[in-house]
Amino acid sequence: MKKVTEETTAGKSEARPSGLDDLIQQGARQIVQQAIEAELAALLERYDNVKTLDGRRTVIRNATCLSARLSRRSARSP
């Protein structure tokens, strides 16, 4: 990958990805995210009929709960 070098205030150079590299990385992230979403959807569909004794689904998507816990943790961190 081509790196663009910048001078920092301390005089040390810092390498950062160029605009094209950023675009490629963003596209790769989107592809991975779409693949994960598709795999999760297939898993949820596969176990859709599996229920607990009281009728609730045993396999659920719980991302909202996870993001709430992560945001609470980050709020507590100094």
DSSP file (Angstrom, degrees, kcal/mol; ACC not computed):
  #  RESIDUE AA STRUCTURE BP1 BP2  ACC     N-H-->O    O-->H-N    N-H-->O    O-->H-N    TCO  KAPPA ALPHA  PHI   PSI    X-CA   Y-CA   Z-CA
    1    1 A M              0   0    0      0, 0.0     2,-0.4     0, 0.0     0, 0.0   0.000 360.0 360.0 360.0 143.8    0.0    0.0    0.0
    2    2 A K        -     0   0    0     16,-0.0    16,-1.0     2,-0.0     2,-0.4  -0.665 360.0-157.1 -80.4 133.5    1.1    3.5   -0.7
    3    3 A K  E     -A   17   0A   0     -2,-0.4     2,-0.5    14,-0.2    12,-0.1  -0.906   8.9-142.9-114.3 141.9    1.6    5.5    2.4
    4    4 A V  E     -A   16   0A   0     12,-2.8    12,-2.1    -2,-0.4     2,-0.4  -0.892  20.1-143.1-100.8 130.2    1.5    9.3    2.7
    5    5 A T  E     -A   15   0A   0     -2,-0.5     2,-0.4    10,-0.2    10,-0.2  -0.807  17.2-173.1-101.2 133.5    4.0   10.7    5.2
    6    6 A E  E     -A   14   0A   0      8,-2.1     8,-2.5    -2,-0.4     2,-0.5  -0.928  23.9-124.4-121.0 147.2    3.1   13.7    7.4
    7    7 A E  E     -A   13   0A   0     -2,-0.4     6,-0.2     6,-0.2     2,-0.1  -0.784  27.9-152.3 -87.2 129.8    5.3   15.7    9.8
    8    8 A T    >   -     0   0    0      4,-2.2     3,-1.6    -2,-0.5    -1,-0.0  -0.453  31.6 -99.8 -93.6 173.6    3.9   15.8   13.3
    9    9 A T  T 3  S+     0   0    0      1,-0.3    -1,-0.1    -2,-0.1    -2,-0.0   0.772 122.4  58.3 -65.7 -25.4    4.6   18.6   15.8
   10   10 A A  T 3  S-     0   0    0      2,-0.2    -1,-0.3     1,-0.0     3,-0.1   0.508 118.2-110.9 -82.3  -3.6    7.2   16.5   17.5
   11   11 A G  S <  S+     0   0    0     -3,-1.6     2,-0.3     1,-0.3    -2,-0.1   0.389  79.2 124.6  91.1  -4.1    9.2   16.2   14.3
   12   12 A K        -     0   0    0     -5,-0.1    -4,-2.2     1,-0.0    -1,-0.3  -0.672  61.2-123.1 -88.2 144.5    8.5   12.5   13.8
   13   13 A S  E     -A    7   0A   0     -2,-0.3     2,-0.4    -6,-0.2    -6,-0.2  -0.655  22.0-158.2 -87.6 145.2    6.9   11.4   10.5
   14   14 A E  E     -A    6   0A   0     -8,-2.5    -8,-2.1    -2,-0.3     2,-0.4  -0.986   8.5-140.7-125.7 128.0    3.7    9.5   10.7
   15   15 A A  E     +A    5   0A   0     -2,-0.4   -10,-0.2   -10,-0.2   -12,-0.0  -0.711  24.5 173.5 -90.1 137.1    2.4    7.2    7.9
   16   16 A R  E     -A    4   0A   0    -12,-2.1   -12,-2.8    -2,-0.4    -2,-0.0  -0.980  37.6 -94.4-138.5 151.6   -1.2    7.2    7.0
   17   17 A P  E     -A    3   0A   0      0, 0.0   -14,-0.2     0, 0.0     2,-0.0  -0.318  41.2-118.6 -64.7 147.1   -3.1    5.6    4.2
   18   18 A S     >  -     0   0    0    -16,-1.0     4,-2.2     1,-0.1     5,-0.2  -0.232  34.9 -93.7 -76.0 174.4   -3.8    7.6    1.0
   19   19 A G  H  > S+     0   0    0      1,-0.2     4,-2.0     2,-0.2     5,-0.1   0.866 126.0  50.7 -59.3 -40.4   -7.3    8.4   -0.2
   20   20 A L  H  > S+     0   0    0      2,-0.2     4,-2.3     1,-0.2    -1,-0.2   0.904 109.7  50.5 -66.2 -40.9   -7.4    5.4   -2.5
   21   21 A D  H  > S+     0   0    0      1,-0.2     4,-2.6     2,-0.2    -2,-0.2   0.893 108.8  52.4 -63.3 -39.5   -6.3    3.1    0.3
   22   22 A D  H  X S+     0   0    0     -4,-2.2     4,-2.4     2,-0.2    -1,-0.2   0.915 109.5  49.4 -60.5 -42.9   -9.0    4.5    2.5
   23   23 A L  H  X S+     0   0    0     -4,-2.0     4,-2.2     2,-0.2    -2,-0.2   0.901 111.4  48.5 -64.1 -41.9  -11.6    3.8   -0.2
   24   24 A I  H  X S+     0   0    0     -4,-2.3     4,-2.4     2,-0.2    -2,-0.2   0.917 112.2  48.8 -64.7 -43.8  -10.4    0.2   -0.6
   25   25 A Q  H  X S+     0   0    0     -4,-2.6     4,-2.4     2,-0.2    -2,-0.2   0.900 110.8  50.6 -63.5 -40.8  -10.4   -0.4    3.2
   26   26 A Q  H  X S+     0   0    0     -4,-2.4     4,-2.1     2,-0.2    -1,-0.2   0.915 111.0  48.6 -63.6 -43.0  -13.9    1.0    3.4
   27   27 A G  H  X S+     0   0    0     -4,-2.2     4,-2.2     2,-0.2    -2,-0.2   0.897 110.7  50.9 -63.0 -40.9  -15.1   -1.2    0.6
   28   28 A A  H  X S+     0   0    0     -4,-2.4     4,-2.4     2,-0.2    -2,-0.2   0.904 108.8  51.6 -64.0 -41.2  -13.5   -4.3    2.2
   29   29 A R  H  X S+     0   0    0     -4,-2.4     4,-2.6     1,-0.2    -1,-0.2   0.912 109.8  49.8 -60.8 -42.3  -15.2   -3.5    5.5
   30   30 A Q  H  X S+     0   0    0     -4,-2.1     4,-2.5     2,-0.2    -2,-0.2   0.897 110.1  50.1 -64.4 -40.7  -18.6   -3.2    3.8
   31   31 A I  H  X S+     0   0    0     -4,-2.2     4,-2.2     2,-0.2    -2,-0.2   0.928 112.7  46.4 -64.0 -44.9  -18.1   -6.6    2.1
   32   32 A V  H  X S+     0   0    0     -4,-2.4     4,-2.4     2,-0.2    -2,-0.2   0.919 112.4  50.7 -63.4 -43.4  -17.1   -8.3    5.3
   33   33 A Q  H  X S+     0   0    0     -4,-2.6     4,-2.5     1,-0.2    -2,-0.2   0.909 110.7  48.9 -61.6 -42.4  -20.1   -6.7    7.1
   34   34 A Q  H  X S+     0   0    0     -4,-2.5     4,-2.3     2,-0.2    -1,-0.2   0.887 110.8  50.7 -64.6 -38.8  -22.5   -7.9    4.4
   35   35 A A  H  X S+     0   0    0     -4,-2.2     4,-2.3     2,-0.2    -2,-0.2   0.907 111.5  47.5 -65.5 -41.3  -21.1  -11.4    4.5
   36   36 A I  H  X S+     0   0    0     -4,-2.4     4,-2.6     2,-0.2    -2,-0.2   0.919 111.4  50.7 -65.3 -43.3  -21.5  -11.5    8.3
   37   37 A E  H  X S+     0   0    0     -4,-2.5     4,-2.5     1,-0.2    -2,-0.2   0.903 111.3  48.4 -60.7 -41.7  -25.1  -10.1    8.0
   38   38 A A  H  X S+     0   0    0     -4,-2.3     4,-2.1     2,-0.2    -1,-0.2   0.905 112.3  48.3 -66.0 -41.4  -25.9  -12.8    5.4
   39   39 A E  H  X S+     0   0    0     -4,-2.3     4,-2.1     2,-0.2    -2,-0.2   0.903 112.6  48.7 -65.2 -40.8  -24.4  -15.6    7.6
   40   40 A L  H  X S+     0   0    0     -4,-2.6     4,-2.8     2,-0.2     5,-0.2   0.906 109.6  52.0 -65.3 -42.0  -26.3  -14.3   10.6
   41   41 A A  H  X S+     0   0    0     -4,-2.5     4,-2.2     1,-0.2    -1,-0.2   0.901 110.4  48.8 -61.6 -40.7  -29.6  -14.2    8.7
   42   42 A A  H  X S+     0   0    0     -4,-2.1     4,-2.2     2,-0.2    -1,-0.2   0.901 112.0  49.0 -65.3 -40.7  -29.1  -17.8    7.5
   43   43 A L  H  X S+     0   0    0     -4,-2.1     4,-1.8     2,-0.2    -2,-0.2   0.923 111.7  48.2 -64.5 -44.8  -28.4  -18.9   11.1
   44   44 A L  H  < S+     0   0    0     -4,-2.8    -2,-0.2     1,-0.2    -1,-0.2   0.891 112.6  49.1 -63.5 -39.0  -31.4  -17.1   12.5
   45   45 A E  H >< S+     0   0    0     -4,-2.2     3,-1.0    -5,-0.2     4,-0.3   0.889 108.3  54.2 -66.6 -38.8  -33.6  -18.6    9.8
   46   46 A R  H 3< S+     0   0    0     -4,-2.2     3,-0.3     1,-0.2    -1,-0.2   0.876 117.6  35.0 -62.9 -38.3  -32.2  -22.1   10.5
   47   47 A Y  T >< S+     0   0    0     -4,-1.8     3,-1.1     1,-0.2    12,-0.4   0.166  84.6 109.3-103.4  17.6  -33.1  -21.9   14.2
   48   48 A D  T <  S+     0   0    0     -3,-1.0    -1,-0.2     1,-0.3    -2,-0.1   0.829  79.3  49.6 -62.7 -32.9  -36.3  -19.9   13.8
   49   49 A N  T 3  S+     0   0    0     -3,-0.3     2,-0.6    -4,-0.3    -1,-0.3   0.516  85.9 100.7 -87.4  -3.8  -38.5  -22.9   14.7
   50   50 A V    <   +     0   0    0     -3,-1.1     8,-1.8     9,-0.1     9,-0.4  -0.731  53.0 173.7 -86.4 119.9  -36.5  -23.8   17.9
   51   51 A K  B     -B   57   0B   0     -2,-0.6     6,-0.2     6,-0.2     2,-0.1  -0.854  30.6-116.2-125.4 157.5  -38.4  -22.5   20.9
   52   52 A T    >   -     0   0    0      4,-3.2     3,-1.8    -2,-0.3     6,-0.1  -0.272  46.3 -92.3 -78.3 176.2  -38.1  -22.7   24.7
   53   53 A L  T 3  S+     0   0    0      1,-0.3    -1,-0.1     2,-0.1    -2,-0.0   0.808 128.6  52.5 -62.9 -29.0  -40.7  -24.4   26.8
   54   54 A D  T 3  S-     0   0    0      2,-0.1    -1,-0.3     1,-0.0     0, 0.0   0.318 124.0-102.2 -92.2  10.6  -42.5  -21.0   27.3
   55   55 A G  S <  S+     0   0    0     -3,-1.8     2,-0.2     1,-0.3    -2,-0.1   0.470  76.4 132.5  92.4   2.5  -42.5  -20.3   23.5
   56   56 A R        -     0   0    0      1,-0.1    -4,-3.2     2,-0.0    -1,-0.3  -0.584  63.7-100.3 -87.3 152.6  -39.7  -17.9   23.1
   57   57 A R  B     -B   51   0B   0     -6,-0.2    -6,-0.2    -2,-0.2     3,-0.1  -0.415  21.9-151.2 -67.8 143.9  -37.1  -18.3   20.4
   58   58 A T  S    S+     0   0    0     -8,-1.8     2,-0.5   -11,-0.4    -1,-0.1   0.769  83.7  49.7 -87.5 -27.5  -33.8  -19.8   21.6
   59   59 A V  S    S+     0   0    0     -9,-0.4     2,-0.3   -12,-0.4    -1,-0.2  -0.957  72.7 159.7-116.9 118.5  -31.6  -18.0   19.0
   60   60 A I        -     0   0    0     -2,-0.5     2,-0.6    -3,-0.1   -12,-0.0  -0.891  45.8-106.7-133.0 162.3  -32.0  -14.3   18.7
   61   61 A R        +     0   0    0     -2,-0.3     3,-0.2     1,-0.1    -2,-0.0  -0.824  35.8 177.1 -87.8 123.0  -30.1  -11.3   17.3
   62   62 A N     >  +     0   0    0     -2,-0.6     4,-1.7     1,-0.1     3,-0.1  -0.084  35.4 122.7-121.3  33.5  -28.9   -9.4   20.4
   63   63 A A  H  > S+     0   0    0      1,-0.2     4,-2.6     2,-0.2     5,-0.2   0.834  71.7  57.6 -68.0 -33.3  -26.9   -6.6   18.8
   64   64 A T  H  > S+     0   0    0      1,-0.2     4,-1.7     2,-0.2    -1,-0.2   0.895 107.5  47.6 -67.3 -37.5  -28.9   -3.8   20.4
   65   65 A C  H  > S+     0   0    0      2,-0.2     4,-2.2     1,-0.2    -1,-0.2   0.918 112.3  50.0 -66.5 -42.9  -28.2   -5.1   23.9
   66   66 A L  H  X S+     0   0    0     -4,-1.7     4,-2.5     1,-0.2    -2,-0.2   0.919 110.1  49.1 -62.3 -45.1  -24.5   -5.5   23.2
   67   67 A S  H  X S+     0   0    0     -4,-2.6     4,-2.2     1,-0.2    -1,-0.2   0.857 109.8  52.6 -66.0 -33.3  -24.2   -1.9   21.8
   68   68 A A  H  X S+     0   0    0     -4,-1.7     4,-1.9    -5,-0.2    -1,-0.2   0.911 110.5  47.5 -66.8 -41.3  -26.0   -0.6   24.9
   69   69 A R  H  X S+     0   0    0     -4,-2.2     4,-2.2     1,-0.2    -2,-0.2   0.909 112.2  50.0 -65.4 -40.8  -23.6   -2.4   27.2
   70   70 A L  H  X S+     0   0    0     -4,-2.5     4,-2.4     1,-0.2    -2,-0.2   0.896 110.0  49.7 -65.4 -39.5  -20.6   -1.1   25.2
   71   71 A S  H  X S+     0   0    0     -4,-2.2     4,-1.5     2,-0.2    -1,-0.2   0.866 110.5  50.5 -69.2 -33.9  -21.8    2.5   25.3
   72   72 A R  H  X S+     0   0    0     -4,-1.9     4,-1.4     2,-0.2    -1,-0.2   0.905 110.7  49.8 -67.5 -39.9  -22.3    2.2   29.0
   73   73 A R  H  X S+     0   0    0     -4,-2.2     4,-1.4     1,-0.2     3,-0.3   0.924 110.4  49.0 -63.4 -43.9  -18.8    0.9   29.5
   74   74 A S  H  < S+     0   0    0     -4,-2.4    -1,-0.2     1,-0.2    -2,-0.2   0.820 107.1  56.2 -68.0 -28.8  -17.3    3.6   27.4
   75   75 A A  H  < S+     0   0    0     -4,-1.5    -1,-0.2     1,-0.2    -2,-0.2   0.839 108.6  47.9 -69.3 -31.8  -19.2    6.2   29.4
   76   76 A R  H  < S+     0   0    0     -4,-1.4    -2,-0.2    -3,-0.3    -1,-0.2   0.767  92.4  94.6 -78.8 -25.6  -17.6    4.9   32.6
   77   77 A S     <        0   0    0     -4,-1.4    -3,-0.0     1,-0.1     0, 0.0  -0.409 360.0 360.0 -69.7 140.1  -14.1    4.8   31.2
   78   78 A P              0   0    0      0, 0.0    -1,-0.1     0, 0.0    -4,-0.1   0.503 360.0 360.0 -72.5 360.0  -12.0    7.9   31.9
